[in-house]
Amino acid sequence: MPYLLRRFMQSLLLLFVLISFVFVVGRIIGDPALIMLGTSASETALDQLRENLGLNQPIWQQYLVFLGDLVQGDFGVSFRYGFSMMPSDALRAEGTPVLPIVLSRLPATFLLAGTALVLAFSLAVVLGCLAAMYPRSWIDNLVNVISLASVSVVQFWLGLILIIVFSVQLGLLPTGGYGSWQHLILPALTLAARPLGRISQVVRSAMLDELSKPYIAAARAKGVPEWRVVFVHALKNASIPIVTITGDELSQLLTGAMLVETVFAWPGIGLLLIDSLGRRDLPMVQAGICVVAALVILVNLAVDFAYTVLNPRIEMDNRGGRA
């Protein structure tokens, strides 16, 4: 079986297991009807709401209905948005479907994750190349300190510190929200910290290996400018591990954006998921996790495909899968 097809089938299986796990756990850890109506609600009202939502059915029956709807792209209607006490059929007709709500939050998440990735990748390539050009120098030591600090810092703490310094103390940037480039700066910096450290470490390691090879010495002997030797010849041949770690970090950005979006009130899919978890809006949680997992799968498959573009000698049918 071709490598990409095998990876795709494995990803679908992982997605199925993840969605099934979320479905079962969501039904076990709490009663959505009690959460929605509160502890003061009568038992009659609770039973009526459970019947309207289909929560009074056996869990295996709820699961089969869920899978049948999922195949049709129907994740159900939100327990929070557009809900009213009405019979089940009317609820599905009049309630607010969760998938459009989740998809409407994707542009904000893409903007935040994309900006953070571009910022982190650009700085990491420059820092990693400089460290490789001057190994064991003060530049190399400084890059190592920056990369280790970036990897080690807790995003929640970093976000709060940036808010205190640049918003509260200096008054230069808004504390949160969405709508202008000023709102993007602090969350993008916070989200870019970890990938900056990891990518710069990989760039440094890969470039040190490439710069020690004979073809680099030959290029320098021919009088090729140093910037061209480093940023064209060596960087191109060192690109496979860099693309790998960048793809992994993009996946981490999509999932790690939840915390950053919560800190800065950024209206992306992460903030929607956190809010829906607190309100036990199960259809919204299931749809959100499914969409995020599908995006991560697509990113990983795109990285696998990029291998063959960067290095045509790679035999995709024979090489093992990435972790």
C-alpha positions as CSV (number, residue, x, y, z in Angstrom):
1,M,0.0,0.0,0.0
2,P,1.4,3.5,-0.9
3,Y,2.8,5.3,2.0
4,L,0.5,8.3,1.9
5,L,-2.6,6.1,1.6
6,R,-1.4,4.1,4.6
7,R,-0.9,7.2,6.5
8,F,-4.3,8.5,5.5
9,M,-6.0,5.3,6.7
10,Q,-4.1,5.4,10.0
11,S,-5.2,9.0,10.5
12,L,-8.8,8.2,9.8
13,L,-8.7,5.4,12.4
14,L,-7.1,7.7,14.9
15,L,-9.8,10.3,14.2
16,F,-12.5,7.7,14.7
17,V,-11.1,6.6,18.0
18,L,-10.7,10.2,19.2
19,I,-14.2,11.1,18.4
20,S,-15.6,7.9,20.0
21,F,-13.6,8.6,23.1
22,V,-14.9,12.2,23.3
23,F,-18.5,11.0,22.8
24,V,-18.3,8.4,25.6
25,V,-16.5,10.6,28.1
26,G,-18.9,13.5,27.4
27,R,-21.9,11.4,28.3
28,I,-20.3,10.0,31.4
29,I,-18.8,13.0,33.2
30,G,-21.9,15.1,33.5
31,D,-25.6,15.6,32.8
32,P,-26.0,18.3,30.1
33,A,-29.7,18.8,31.1
34,L,-28.8,19.6,34.7
35,I,-26.0,22.0,33.6
36,M,-28.3,23.8,31.2
37,L,-31.3,24.2,33.5
38,G,-29.5,24.3,36.9
39,T,-29.9,22.5,40.1
40,S,-33.2,24.4,40.9
41,A,-35.0,22.8,37.9
42,S,-37.7,20.3,38.5
43,E,-37.3,16.7,37.7
44,T,-40.1,17.0,35.1
45,A,-38.3,19.7,33.3
46,L,-35.0,17.8,33.4
47,D,-36.7,14.7,32.0
48,Q,-38.4,16.7,29.2
49,L,-35.1,18.2,28.2
50,R,-33.3,14.9,28.2
51,E,-36.0,13.5,25.9
52,N,-35.8,16.5,23.6
53,L,-32.0,16.1,23.3
54,G,-32.1,12.3,23.0
55,L,-30.1,11.9,26.2
56,N,-32.6,9.4,27.7
57,Q,-31.7,6.8,25.2
58,P,-29.0,4.1,25.9
59,I,-25.6,5.4,25.2
60,W,-25.0,2.8,22.5
61,Q,-28.1,4.0,20.7
62,Q,-27.0,7.6,21.0
63,Y,-23.6,6.6,19.6
64,L,-25.1,4.9,16.6
65,V,-27.3,7.9,15.9
66,F,-24.2,10.1,16.3
67,L,-22.2,8.1,13.8
68,G,-25.1,8.1,11.3
69,D,-25.3,11.8,11.4
70,L,-21.5,12.2,11.3
71,V,-21.3,10.3,8.0
72,Q,-23.8,12.9,6.6
73,G,-21.7,15.8,8.0
74,D,-24.3,16.5,10.7
75,F,-22.9,17.1,14.1
76,G,-26.2,18.0,15.6
77,V,-27.5,21.3,17.0
78,S,-26.0,23.3,19.9
79,F,-27.2,22.8,23.4
80,R,-26.6,26.5,23.9
81,Y,-27.1,28.5,20.7
82,G,-30.7,28.7,19.4
83,F,-32.0,26.0,21.8
84,S,-35.6,25.9,23.0
85,M,-37.8,23.5,24.8
86,M,-39.5,21.7,22.0
87,P,-39.9,18.2,20.6
88,S,-36.9,16.5,19.2
89,D,-37.8,16.8,15.5
90,A,-38.5,20.5,15.9
91,L,-35.3,21.0,17.8
92,R,-33.3,19.6,14.9
93,A,-35.2,21.8,12.5
94,E,-35.1,25.0,14.4
95,G,-31.9,24.7,16.5
96,T,-28.6,26.1,15.4
97,P,-26.3,23.5,13.8
98,V,-22.9,23.4,15.4
99,L,-20.7,22.9,12.3
100,P,-21.3,26.4,10.8
101,I,-20.5,27.9,14.2
102,V,-17.2,26.0,14.4
103,L,-16.2,26.8,10.9
104,S,-17.0,30.5,11.4
105,R,-14.3,30.5,14.1
106,L,-11.6,29.0,11.9
107,P,-10.5,32.3,10.1
108,A,-9.5,33.8,13.5
109,T,-7.6,30.7,14.5
110,F,-5.9,30.5,11.1
111,L,-4.8,34.1,11.3
112,L,-3.3,33.7,14.8
113,A,-1.6,30.4,14.1
114,G,-0.4,31.5,10.6
115,T,1.1,34.8,12.0
116,A,2.8,32.9,14.9
117,L,4.3,30.3,12.5
118,V,5.6,32.9,10.0
119,L,7.1,34.9,12.9
120,A,8.6,31.9,14.6
121,F,9.9,30.3,11.4
122,S,11.5,33.5,10.0
123,L,13.4,34.2,13.3
124,A,14.3,30.6,13.9
125,V,15.9,30.2,10.4
126,V,18.0,33.3,10.9
127,L,19.0,32.5,14.4
128,G,19.8,28.8,13.6
129,C,21.9,29.7,10.6
130,L,23.8,32.4,12.5
131,A,24.5,29.8,15.3
132,A,25.7,27.3,12.8
133,M,28.0,29.8,11.0
134,Y,29.7,30.8,14.3
135,P,29.7,27.6,16.4
136,R,30.8,27.9,20.1
137,S,30.9,31.7,19.8
138,W,28.9,34.2,21.8
139,I,26.3,34.3,19.0
140,D,25.9,30.5,19.3
141,N,25.5,30.7,23.1
142,L,23.0,33.5,22.8
143,V,20.9,31.6,20.3
144,N,21.0,28.5,22.6
145,V,19.8,30.6,25.5
146,I,17.0,32.1,23.5
147,S,15.9,28.7,22.1
148,L,15.9,27.0,25.5
149,A,14.0,29.9,27.1
150,S,11.4,29.9,24.4
151,V,10.9,26.1,24.7
152,S,10.7,26.2,28.5
153,V,8.4,29.2,29.0
154,V,4.8,28.5,29.9
155,Q,2.5,30.2,27.3
156,F,-0.1,31.1,29.9
157,W,2.5,32.8,32.1
158,L,4.1,34.5,29.1
159,G,0.8,35.8,27.9
160,L,0.0,37.4,31.3
161,I,3.4,39.0,31.5
162,L,3.1,40.5,28.0
163,I,-0.4,41.9,29.0
164,I,1.0,43.4,32.2
165,V,4.0,45.0,30.5
166,F,2.7,46.2,27.2
167,S,-1.0,46.7,28.0
168,V,-1.3,47.6,31.7
169,Q,2.0,49.3,32.4
170,L,2.9,50.9,29.0
171,G,-0.6,51.1,27.5
172,L,0.8,50.3,24.0
173,L,-1.4,47.4,23.0
174,P,-4.9,46.1,23.9
175,T,-5.2,43.4,26.5
176,G,-7.3,41.2,24.2
177,G,-10.0,41.0,21.6
178,Y,-10.1,40.9,17.9
179,G,-10.4,43.4,15.0
180,S,-7.1,45.1,14.2
181,W,-3.4,44.3,13.9
182,Q,-2.8,45.6,17.4
183,H,-4.9,42.9,18.8
184,L,-2.8,40.3,17.0
185,I,0.6,41.2,18.3
186,L,0.6,39.9,21.8
187,P,-1.2,36.6,21.2
188,A,1.0,35.9,18.1
189,L,4.2,36.6,20.1
190,T,2.9,34.3,22.9
191,L,2.1,31.5,20.5
192,A,5.3,31.9,18.6
193,A,7.6,31.4,21.5
194,R,7.7,27.6,21.6
195,P,8.0,26.9,17.9
196,L,10.8,29.6,17.7
197,G,12.9,27.6,20.2
198,R,12.3,24.2,18.7
199,I,12.8,25.2,15.0
200,S,15.9,27.2,15.8
201,Q,17.5,24.2,17.5
202,V,16.7,21.9,14.5
203,V,18.0,24.5,12.0
204,R,21.2,24.9,14.0
205,S,21.8,21.1,14.1
206,A,20.9,20.5,10.5
207,M,23.0,23.5,9.3
208,L,26.1,22.4,11.3
209,D,25.9,19.0,9.6
210,E,25.5,20.5,6.1
211,L,28.2,23.2,6.5
212,S,30.8,20.5,7.4
213,K,30.3,18.6,4.1
214,P,32.8,18.7,1.2
215,Y,30.5,20.5,-1.3
216,I,30.3,23.5,1.0
217,A,34.1,23.7,1.1
218,A,34.2,23.4,-2.6
219,A,31.6,26.2,-3.1
220,R,33.6,28.5,-0.8
221,A,36.8,27.7,-2.7
222,K,35.1,28.8,-5.9
223,G,34.4,32.2,-4.3
224,V,30.6,31.7,-3.9
225,P,29.4,34.4,-1.5
226,E,29.0,33.2,2.1
227,W,25.3,34.2,2.3
228,R,24.6,32.1,-0.8
229,V,26.5,29.2,0.5
230,V,24.5,29.2,3.8
231,F,21.1,30.4,2.8
232,V,20.8,28.7,-0.7
233,H,23.0,25.6,-0.9
234,A,23.2,24.4,2.7
235,L,19.7,25.5,3.8
236,K,18.1,23.8,0.8
237,N,19.8,20.4,1.6
238,A,19.0,20.8,5.3
239,S,15.3,21.5,4.6
240,I,13.9,18.0,5.3
241,P,14.3,18.0,9.1
242,I,13.3,21.7,9.2
243,V,10.1,21.0,7.2
244,T,9.4,18.1,9.6
245,I,9.7,20.1,12.8
246,T,7.8,23.0,11.2
247,G,4.9,20.8,10.3
248,D,4.8,19.3,13.8
249,E,4.9,22.8,15.2
250,L,2.0,23.9,13.0
251,S,0.0,21.0,14.4
252,Q,0.9,22.1,17.9
253,L,-0.1,25.7,17.1
254,L,-3.5,24.6,16.0
255,T,-4.1,22.7,19.3
256,G,-2.1,25.0,21.5
257,A,-4.0,28.1,20.4
258,M,-6.8,27.1,22.8
259,L,-4.9,28.4,25.8
260,V,-3.6,31.5,24.1
261,E,-7.1,32.4,22.7
262,T,-8.5,32.0,26.2
263,V,-5.9,34.4,27.7
264,F,-6.4,37.1,25.1
265,A,-10.1,36.5,24.4
266,W,-9.3,35.7,20.8
267,P,-12.5,34.5,19.1
268,G,-11.1,31.4,17.5
269,I,-12.0,27.7,17.7
270,G,-10.0,27.2,20.8
271,L,-11.9,29.8,22.8
272,L,-15.2,28.2,21.5
273,L,-14.1,24.8,22.6
274,I,-13.1,25.9,26.1
275,D,-16.4,27.7,26.5
276,S,-18.4,24.8,25.2
277,L,-16.6,22.4,27.5
278,G,-17.6,24.5,30.5
279,R,-21.2,24.5,29.4
280,R,-21.3,20.8,28.4
281,D,-22.3,21.7,24.9
282,L,-21.5,18.2,23.7
283,P,-22.3,18.6,20.0
284,M,-20.2,21.8,19.8
285,V,-17.2,20.0,21.6
286,Q,-17.5,17.0,19.3
287,A,-17.6,19.1,16.1
288,G,-14.7,21.3,17.3
289,I,-12.4,18.4,18.1
290,C,-13.3,16.7,14.9
291,V,-12.4,19.8,12.9
292,V,-9.2,20.4,14.7
293,A,-8.1,16.8,14.4
294,A,-8.9,16.8,10.7
295,L,-6.8,19.9,10.2
296,V,-3.9,18.3,12.1
297,I,-4.2,15.2,9.9
298,L,-4.1,17.3,6.7
299,V,-1.0,19.2,8.0
300,N,0.8,15.9,8.7
301,L,-0.1,14.5,5.3
302,A,1.1,17.8,3.6
303,V,4.4,17.5,5.4
304,D,4.8,13.9,4.3
305,F,4.1,14.9,0.7
306,A,6.6,17.8,0.9
307,Y,9.4,15.2,1.5
308,T,9.2,14.0,-2.1
309,V,9.3,17.5,-3.4
310,L,12.4,18.4,-1.3
311,N,14.1,15.1,-1.9
312,P,12.8,13.0,-4.9
313,R,15.1,10.1,-3.9
314,I,12.8,9.3,-1.1
315,E,10.9,6.1,-1.9
316,M,7.5,6.8,-0.3
317,D,6.4,3.1,-0.6
318,N,9.3,1.8,1.4
319,R,10.1,4.4,4.1
320,G,8.6,4.2,7.6
321,G,6.1,6.6,8.9
322,R,6.8,9.6,11.0
323,A,6.1,9.6,14.7
